[in-house]
Amino acid sequence: MEAKSDMQLLVGIRNRNPTAFDELFHKYYKLLCGYAYLYLKEEEESKDIVQNLFIEIWEKKRLDKLNGDVKSYLYRAVHNRCLNCLRNTETKIRKQTDYEKSGENSQEQSQDKEMLEHIYRKLEANLDDLPRQRKEAISLVYLHEKKYQDVANTMGISINSLKTHLKIGLKNLREKLKKNE
């Protein structure tokens, strides 16, 4: 009897009979809302999904080509819409979380940049206090990333002398930086 009734309503909807559509709506609306609520746990969102389904059925003539059971179609359509809604919600949450993390990262990067600039200024100030050859050796090797041999040739000293200047210069810098902390 129910299948025949659904079939009669389906024929009426295909003929654009608003009364048949209203009957189908009232027959399944509460059941479909309850079904949607099982997935979404949100009453209003569940109602919206079911209402939008019925609007689409009427406006886009979704049942005109249906060859199966109306009830099964309605439940499957609500099921799919609920899954899409959950997926969209999850995507929004993930994007929001990523956005918040990127804000935290940019703040951390800004703090890191400020700290590096502060350290660099302290290093430059203390580097200026070193004797000329030690300052030049450290600057060329560590700040300009030159090779030991090239720096030794530029300064006109042996590689061993360069290493000695670097060793003593770095030791002096460390001591000065510790004192300034």
Order of alpha helices (4+ residues) and beta strands (2+ residues): alpha-alpha-alpha-alpha-alpha-alpha-alpha
